[in-house]
């Protein structure tokens, strides 16, 4: 075995050791989901203002992520840097807020400096620390123990296991609050309108369907030739067939055309109603565009007609419309 392979094995072994160490840390956190955790959730649920998360260094980075997770799951929150807080940003905290402080040691100087000022505001103060006997832990309204036996860093210096513990406990708080608030997927989408998830959860077929002259339509008395011209003009690979009241009777697709040609029918004189597909798949307005896509994929079709309760055509949607809207 060459040296390169030996080095790769060593590197992979080190990576595996980190994952195993941090995995044990996460398992150990299960015993910390206790009365203190429940008390913290009660405080956060009762918050009339916003949840303010503070932390220095790596804990600050984790705090920023926890604040973002809380905010996107129904608990308004933001991050304040403790160093900046002592130079004016403390004014961002109001008496209706709740403060969450992250500190592995429980004695971060920048947090201890502003602690008396936070206390003066008389706001609830939740600490996530690795030292339950620290000054920060003792001063907190409630302390959640996130201590770890060892860092994943072999030097025992770089915050690794400890930051993982803080992040996981923050997620536990956020998701517990999400459930308690009855936060739904639709609520989540409202705070994520720009992403693909938001589009899948918010975009309705009404937003992407073709209407009016853009919908391929011919009367049931039209010839196959007339239907083919309409299909070519509108470019959906199909046309709807209606009666005089614009009620949907069926559709005619590229697939139907191939079957028609096999029958050697007269395209000029054969009525489209004789060769159309009457039992076509339809949807109504108001459904999610993602649902329309699922129907297309399930039945291996590329277009759907949108109708109302009276079977009158409202519009049409093609798979390309959904692609362009970013639903897929």
N, C-alpha and C positions, 0 to 999 in steps of 0.2 A: 504494500500500500504506500503511495507516494505522500510527500509532505503536504501537498495541497489538500488531499483527502483527509489527512490527520487534522489539519487546521480547521477544515470545515466541520468535522465531527466535534471539535472542541468548541467552536463558535455555536453550533446548534445546541450543544450540551449546556452552555452558559445561558442561551436564550430560554431553553426549557426550564432551567433552574429558576429563572426569574418568574416565569409563568406559574410554576408550581408554588413558589414562595408567596406570590401575590394571591394565588387561588386560595391558599390556606388562610390568608388574612381576611379575605372576603367571607369564607366559611365562619371564621371566628366572630365576625360582626353580627351573626344571627343572634347570638346571646345578648347583644346590646339593644335589641329591639324590645325594650322594656317600658316601665312606667315613665321613665325620663323621655323616651322617644314619643310616647303617647302624649305626654304633657307638652312637649315641643309642638306637636301637631295641633293640639288644642289652641295653643297660643297663636300659631300661624293662621289657623282658621278664623280666629276672632280678630285678626288684624284689620283695622279700618283704613289703614293707609297702604304703604308698600313695605315689602321685605327688603331690607338693606343688608347686603352681604359684604363683609370686609375680611381682608387677609393680606399678608405680605409674602413676597417672593413666590415660590411654587404654590403655596397655599392661596395666594392671591389669584393665580391662574385658575386653580380649581374653583375658587370662589366665583370667578367670573362665569365659569361654565355652569355652576349650580344656579346662579342668578338667572342665567339665560334659560335653563331648563324650567325653573319655577315660572318665569314669565310666559313661556310658551305652553304651559300646561295649566293655566288658569289662576296662577298666584302672582300678581304684579310684583316684580322685583327688579333691582338693579344693583350693580357693584360699585362700591366706593373704596378707593385706595386709601388706607390708613394714613400714609404719609401726606397725601393731599388733603385729607380730612382735617389735619391739624393746621392747615394753611388756608382754610376757608370752605372746603368742601363739606365740612360738618354741617353747614347750613342746609345741605340737601336732606338731612334727617329731620323729620317732624315728630311731634308727640303722638301721632297716630300710627307711627311705623313700628316695625319689629326689627331688631338687629340680630343677624347671625354672624358670629366671629369664628374664623378658622385659625387655629394655631396648634401645631403639633406639640410644641413645648409648653404652651399655655402661658408663656411669659414674653411674647413678642413685644419689644419696647414701643413700637409705633402704635400698637393697639392699646397697651396699658396707658400710654400718654393721653389718649382721647377717652379712655374708659370713664373717668370722673364726669366728663362733659355729657357722655351718653347717659350716665346715671342721673345727671341733673335734669335731663329731659324726661326722666321717669318712663322710659320705653322698655318693654320686655326685651331681655337680652339672652339669646341662646348661644352657647359656646359648643363648638366641636373641637375637642382637644385630645391630645395623646397623654395628658397628665392630669388625672382627676383631682389631684391635690394642689394644682397650680393656682396662682393668684387669679388668673382669668376664670378658671373653673369655679372657684369659690365665689367670685363676684357675680356669676351668671344667674339669671332667673332659673335656668335649667342647663345642665351640662350633659352632653352626649359623649360617651367615652369612645374614641376612635383610635386608642393606643394599639400599637403593633409590637410583636416580639422582636422583629428584625426587619431592616430595610432589605430590599432585593439587591441593592448595590453591595458588591462584595467588600467594599471599603467601609460600609455602614455609614456613609456620608451623604450621598445624593438622595434626596427625598424620592422614594419610589413606592414602597409598600404603604407608607404613611399617606401619600397623596392619593393612592388608589382607595384607601379606606375612607378618606374624606369625600372623595368623589362618589363612591358607592352609597355612603350614608346620605349624601345630598340627594342622590337619585331616589333613595328610599323615602325621604321626606316629601319630595316633589310628587312621586306617584301615589303615596298615601293621601296627599292633599287632593290630587286629581280625582281619585275615587270618591273621597269625602264630598267634593264639590259637585259630583255628577257630571264632570267634564266629558264632553263627547268628541267623536272624531270630527264632527262639523265645527265644533268650537276650536279644535286644534287647527283646522284648515283656515279659519278666519285670521289666525295669526301667522299663517304661512301661505299667503295668496300667490307669491311669486314662484314657488317651487313646484316640482312635478306632483308632489303630494297634494298641495293645495288645489292644483288644477283637477286632479282626480276626484277630490272630495267636494269641490265647489262648482266646477263647470257643468252646466246643464246642456242638454242637447239643443235647447232653444238658442243657446249662445253660438252654436256652430252650424246649425242647419241652414240649408238653402231654402229660400222662399220665393214666391212670386214667379217671375219669368225664368228664374234660374232652375226651377223644378221641371224636369222633363215630363211632359204630359201630352197624351193624345186621347181623342174620344174613342169609344168602343167601335164606332163605325169607320174609323180610319183603316187604311190598308197597311200591310206589313211594310211596304215601301215608305209610307208616311212616318211610321214608327221609327224606322231606321234613320231617316233624315233627322228626326227629333233627337234620337240618341247621339247622333254625330254632332249635332249643334250644341248639346248640353254637356257632353263629355263625361257622363257618369256610368256608361256601360249598361244603361237600362233606361226604360221609360215607364211611367205609370199610365194606366188605362182607366179612364173615368167615364161616368155617364154625363148626361146634360146638366146635372146639379153638382158636378165636380166631386162626386163621391167615388171613392176608390173601388174599382172592380178587380184589378189585378196589376201585374207588372210583366214586362217583357225585357229579358236580359240577353247579354251576349251568348249565354249558354242556350237560351231558347232559340236564338238565331241559328246556332249550329244544328240543333235538332230539326228546325224548320227546313234547312237546306237539305238535310238527309231525306226529307219527305218529298222533295222536288215540287214544292207548292209554288203557285203563281204569286210573286211578291206584290204585283200591281193590283190584283183583284181579290186576294184573300184578306178578309177582315182580321185585324189584330186580335179581336176578341176570340177568334177561333183557335189561336195558338198561344195566348197569354197564360201566365201562371196565376190562377185565381187565388190560391191559398198562400199568399205571400206573407212574409213576416212584417209586422208593423209595430210601432211604438207610439206613445203619446207624449205630449210636451210635459216638461217638468222632471223627467227622469235625468239622472246623471249621464254625462257623456261617456263616462267609464262603463256604465251599464249597457249603453248602446254598443260599445266596443265588445263587451263580453258576449252579447247576443250574436254579433257578427262572427266572432271567433267560434262560438258554439255551433252555429249552423253553416259555417264556411261560406258566408256571403260577404259582399263588399258594400252593400247599400241597404238603407232602411227608409221606408216611408213613415212620415209622422202624420197621424190623423187625430181628429177629435172624437168625441163620443158618438157623433153622428156619421162616422166613417168619411168625413170630409177631409181632403188633403190639406194639411197645414204647411208641410215642407218635406224635405228629403235630406239625408245625411249620408255621405260616403266615407269610407275608411280613411281616405286621403284628408278629408276635413278634420278628422280626429287626430291624424298624424301632425297636420299643420298646427293644430291647437296645443300640441304637446301632451295629449292624453296618453299616448302609448309610451 
